[in-house]
Structure formats: structure tokens, C-alpha cells
């Protein structure tokens, strides 16, 4: 059975390699929630690291353009409710 492509970020644009929308896409969020099912603090730390990398990449990709707050996109969706 062929392996499905992983919904991972394409850097430096931080778009999904599979569906092309802003990463993390819905499929990536579901995968991450499954991987970190028993470790929400670990998930949040991982997402914060990815957010820092995205901020650096997007700033380099778009010099002179104020970057948006990426917290809702990367960490906000995963915080406990």
C-alpha cells in the first residue's frame, strides 16, 4: 500500500506540501494532536519552536514587510480550552 504524503511545511513559505494552504493545515493539526495526545505541553513547545522558525523564514522572504502575529496560527489552536 503506497504511503500518503505527509502534510508538512514547505519552507520558507510555510505552506503545506500536500494541499498548499497555510501550514499547519487541518490534516497537519489532526496528525500533531494524535502524535502528542498524551503531551499537550510538549505539543505547545514544539509548535512554539516551529512558529519561531516560520517568523524567521517569513521575515527573510518578505523583508521590510511587518509580519503578522503567527501565534493563533501555530499555537493558539492547540491551547487547552
QUIWOFEN-V979205 format. One record per backbone hydrogen bond with DSSP energy under -0.5 kcal/mol. NH is the residue of the N-H (numbers start at 0). CO is the residue of the C=O. If there is no record, write none. Layout:
# QUIWOFEN-V979205
nh=NH co=CO
nh=NH co=CO
This chain:
# QUIWOFEN-V979205
nh=7 co=5
nh=9 co=14
nh=10 co=8
nh=13 co=9
nh=14 co=9
nh=15 co=20
nh=16 co=7
nh=19 co=15
nh=22 co=13
nh=28 co=24
nh=29 co=25
nh=30 co=26
nh=31 co=27
nh=32 co=28
nh=33 co=29
nh=34 co=30
nh=35 co=31
nh=36 co=33
nh=38 co=35
nh=42 co=38
nh=43 co=39
nh=44 co=40
nh=45 co=41
nh=46 co=42
nh=47 co=43
nh=48 co=44
nh=49 co=45
nh=50 co=46
nh=51 co=47
nh=52 co=48
nh=53 co=49
nh=54 co=50
nh=55 co=51
nh=56 co=52
nh=57 co=53
nh=58 co=54
nh=59 co=55
nh=60 co=56
nh=61 co=57
nh=62 co=59
nh=64 co=61
nh=65 co=63
nh=69 co=67
nh=73 co=69
nh=74 co=70
nh=75 co=70
nh=76 co=71
nh=77 co=74
nh=78 co=74
nh=78 co=75
